[in-house]
Amino acid sequence: MKNNIKIKCETTEDTDNLAKKFANYVKDGCFVNLFGDIGAGKTAFVRFVAKALGVTEKVTSPSFVILNEYHTSVLPIYHFDLYRLENVGVKSIIDELREYSEGKKLTFVEWAEFSQGEIPFKFMNINVTYDDDDVRYYEFSSDYYDEIFEGLR
């Protein structure tokens, strides 16, 4: 991908600061695919971004409901989780995912690897990993959103 940056977060405060910085650049909307093992910090990152954008509701993982929506922010935030969807299930929501990729909205898709490559529109990937010391690494990549990468550098 054209743009790529990896950021180390040693503490929860570091992750919160990264999320605030990211939030400054997504106020016009962004479609974000999130990758990472269970417990890596995908939902925590979404929670911090949502808070930075003014969400007042409790931000939780959409693991069992597939989609959480937040409308108290400066823009609508949609938070999908594809983990529990089978092949047919993912195909049934592709049109919704396309719809949530258009206009001034922020969409996060956890476990995007289960989309079977069915996300052909403008997106950003964030891969979250961690090491034995509980340090998180957020690797952002995309062919789009140049201004976000400039802001994160």
N, C-alpha and C positions, 0 to 999 in steps of 0.2 A: 504494500500500500504506500501511497505517496507520502503521507504524514505518519510519523510514528514517534512516540515519546514514552519513556518509562519513568515513573516517579515513585520514589521510596517514601513510605510513611511508617515511621518508627513508633508513633503513638496514635491514639484515637484523636487527639488534638490535631496531629498532622493530617489525618484523613479528613477531619472537619474543615481544616483550612484549604485543603485541595478541593473539596466539594464546593466551598464558598467561591473559590477562584473559578471553577468550572461553571457554577451557577451564573456568574457574571456574563458568560458568553453564550448561554443557551436561552436567553429570554425571548428570542424570536422563534424558538423551537429547535428540536433536534431529535433524531431517532437513534437510540443507543442500544446496541447488543451487548449484553454482559455475559462474560465467560468466567469460570472459576469453580473450584471444588466447593462442596458444601462447607459453610463456615469461613469461606475465604474473605468475605466482606462486601459482597455484591449489594445486599439489602441495606447494610450500614451506609454504604456510599449513597444509595438512592435516598435514604432517610436524611442524611446531611444535606444533600442537594435540595431536597424538598423543603427542609427547614430554612435553608438560605433563601429560597424563593417565596417564603411566607406561608407555607402549608401549616395549618393549625391542627389538622387531624393527626391521629397517631398513624405513622407510616409503618406498615408491617409487610411481611413477605406474602405474596399472593399464591403461595404453593398450592393451596387447596381450592382456591376460587378462580384461579387463572388470571384474573384482572382486578386490580385495585385502581380506583380513580380518585383524584384529589383536585378539588375545584376552588380551594381558598388561596391559591397561589396567584402570582402575576400572570400565569398562563396555566391551562389545564395540564395536569401530569397524569399519565397513564403508565401503570406498572404491571407488566405481564410476567408470567412464569410458565414456561413451556415444559417443565420437567415431567409432569404427570400426563401429558398428552401423548397419545400414540400417533403413529404416522397419519392415520385418517383424521385424528383430532386436530393436528397441526394444519392439515390441508383445509379443514373446515373454518379456520380463523384467518387464513392468509389474506382474504379480502378485508377483514377488519384491521389487520396489521397494516395493510396498504393505506387504509383510511386514516389510521392513527399516525401515519408518516407524513401527512400533508397538512399544511397550514401552521398556524402559530400554536403548537403544542409540543410538549416534551414527553417522549415515550421511551420507557426502559423495557427491555425484554431480557429477563434472566433465563439462563439455559438456552440461549439462542442457537446453540449447536444442534438442538432438536428440531430446528426449522427445516432441516434437510436442504439448505441452500435456497429456500423459497423466499428470501428477502432480497429482491432485486432492485430495491430503490435506494435512495440516498441514506446512508447510515454511518455511524461511528461504532467501532468495537472498543470495548474496555475489557481487558483480561486481568483478573485479580488473582494474584498468587501470594503465598506467605511462606516464611521460613520457620525454622525451629525456635527462633527468638520472638515469634509472633509479629515480625515486621511484615508489613503489607507492601506489595508492589502493584501499582496500577499502570498498565501499559495501554495507552490510547493509540488507536490506528484508524486511518480513514483515507479515502481518496477525496474527501470533501471537508468542509468546515475548517478551512485554512486559518480563519481568525481565532478559532478556539485553540489551535495548536500554538499560534503566536502568543496568545495570552497565557498558556500553561508553561511556556519556556522560561 
